[in-house]
Amino acid sequence: MSPLRTGIAASATRSDFTGDGFADLLMLRNYGPGNAALMVLHGTAATGEYDTAPYAAWEGTWGSSKLASGDFTGDGKSDVLSLVDRGNASAAL
């Protein structure tokens, strides 16, 4: 799979996930039913530029998930929160 192929960015959030001092982009891309990718685009400058190739990418089925980032654990590092739609009127964090 080519992670940057045509698809819809279903959800995205910015934070320094790699610890280098630059904001990275965590993006969930939807390629159609049951076909999605979660990827990290590495921030390369303080101006908000990103590498065009993902730093990391995972394929899966995330449905209509939503992403958020922040330091939720208080350890000074970026964390990710995902709200996952499980269908049948149920959801999970």
C-alpha positions as CSV (number, residue, x, y, z in Angstrom):
1,M,0.0,0.0,0.0
2,S,1.2,3.5,-0.7
3,P,0.1,5.5,2.4
4,L,-0.2,8.8,0.6
5,R,-2.5,7.5,-2.2
6,T,-5.8,9.3,-2.7
7,G,-8.0,9.1,0.3
8,I,-10.0,11.3,2.7
9,A,-8.3,12.6,5.9
10,A,-10.9,11.4,8.3
11,S,-9.2,12.9,11.3
12,A,-5.9,14.5,12.2
13,T,-4.0,16.0,15.1
14,R,-0.7,17.8,15.6
15,S,1.9,17.3,18.3
16,D,5.6,16.4,18.7
17,F,5.2,12.6,18.7
18,T,8.9,12.0,17.8
19,G,10.4,14.2,20.5
20,D,12.5,16.4,18.2
21,G,10.9,19.7,19.0
22,F,8.8,20.0,15.8
23,A,5.1,19.3,15.5
24,D,4.3,16.1,13.6
25,L,1.0,15.2,12.0
26,L,-0.9,12.1,13.0
27,M,-3.5,11.4,10.4
28,L,-6.2,8.8,9.9
29,R,-7.0,8.4,6.1
30,N,-10.1,6.6,4.9
31,Y,-9.7,4.8,1.6
32,G,-13.2,3.2,1.6
33,P,-15.2,0.6,3.5
34,G,-12.8,-1.4,5.7
35,N,-9.7,0.2,4.3
36,A,-7.9,2.9,6.3
37,A,-4.4,3.9,7.3
38,L,-3.1,5.6,10.5
39,M,0.1,7.5,9.7
40,V,2.6,9.9,11.3
41,L,4.1,12.6,9.0
42,H,7.3,13.9,10.6
43,G,7.6,17.6,11.1
44,T,10.7,19.0,9.6
45,A,10.7,22.7,10.6
46,A,9.2,25.1,13.0
47,T,7.2,26.5,10.0
48,G,4.8,23.5,10.1
49,E,6.3,21.7,7.1
50,Y,6.2,17.8,7.0
51,D,8.1,15.1,5.2
52,T,6.0,13.7,2.3
53,A,6.7,10.1,3.2
54,P,5.2,8.9,6.5
55,Y,7.5,8.3,9.5
56,A,5.2,5.4,10.4
57,A,2.0,4.0,8.9
58,W,-0.4,1.2,9.9
59,E,-3.3,-0.2,7.8
60,G,-6.6,-1.3,9.5
61,T,-10.3,-0.7,9.9
62,W,-10.9,2.3,12.1
63,G,-14.4,3.2,10.8
64,S,-15.2,6.8,11.7
65,S,-12.6,7.2,14.4
66,K,-11.6,10.7,15.7
67,L,-8.1,11.6,17.0
68,A,-7.0,14.0,19.6
69,S,-3.5,14.7,21.1
70,G,-2.1,16.2,24.3
71,D,-0.2,15.3,27.4
72,F,-3.0,13.3,29.0
73,T,-0.7,11.4,31.4
74,G,1.3,14.4,32.7
75,D,4.7,13.0,31.8
76,G,5.6,15.8,29.4
77,K,5.2,13.6,26.3
78,S,2.5,13.7,23.6
79,D,-0.3,11.2,23.9
80,V,-3.0,10.2,21.5
81,L,-6.7,9.7,22.2
82,S,-9.0,8.0,19.7
83,L,-12.7,7.8,19.8
84,V,-13.8,4.7,17.9
85,D,-17.2,4.2,16.4
86,R,-17.9,0.5,16.9
87,G,-21.3,0.6,15.2
88,N,-24.6,-0.4,16.7
89,A,-24.7,2.8,18.7
90,S,-21.6,2.0,20.7
91,A,-18.2,3.8,20.9
92,A,-14.9,3.4,22.8
93,L,-12.1,5.7,23.9
